[in-house]
Amino acid sequence: MRKIILESETSIETPLGELHFFVNTHAGDFSRLKMKCSEIIPTLPKGMSVEKCFVVIMQCKTTSPFKDISFYCKWNNFNERGYACSGEGLEAWEWDNGEHTVTIGTEDNESLCSRIKINELNNSNYYIEMKDNVTTINLTSFPEETELSLHFIIAWNPQPEPASDSCWFAVDQPHNNLLEQCN
């Protein structure tokens, strides 16, 4: 097992319980890493609304190449199975307890590759997975002197939603808009 050289954590309380967000890596200097958590107002189609919406953003300027970075969120003591609800440009998962729906989303591989403009980034060194209620963005390597930011958006509504798929639309927001709302 490789030693984790950096780990950072934040959390959000949802109607289904606490979600913890972590970032860790096994190689690289991340002295300039920050993780921000902010409530946001998502851009939604007319007639849609969400009770709450948060973004968690991991940002860093790499001072050396890194290896094996993971940015992930994990439920604390919530064992109901989530299900995928991804769409074009979006990787998303949804959970419910009969009273509330919570949706978590992030950019898909193609959107991230396009945004950070790194041609070497492909399916062999980047992937998103959801396993055992842990949603993870993995990068196997990233060059030095590069700015990197990754995000998860979390939205929830009571069931039934006031307008169907509102949470899904809420977690499908452009990354640059999220950066602006968090500053």
JOGI-V698579 format. One record per run of one state. SS is the DSSP state (a for helix, b for strand, c for the rest). FROM is the first residue (numbers start at 1). TO is the last residue. Records with the same first field share a line. If there is no record, write none. Layout:
SS->FROM-TO + FROM-TO
This chain:
c->1-5 + 15-16 + 26-26 + 28-33 + 40-51 + 62-65 + 77-82 + 85-86 + 88-89 + 97-99 + 108-108 + 117-125 + 132-133 + 143-146 + 159-165 + 171-174 + 183-183
b->6-14 + 17-25 + 27-27 + 34-39 + 52-61 + 66-76 + 83-84 + 87-87 + 90-96 + 100-107 + 126-131 + 134-142 + 147-158
a->109-116 + 166-170 + 175-182
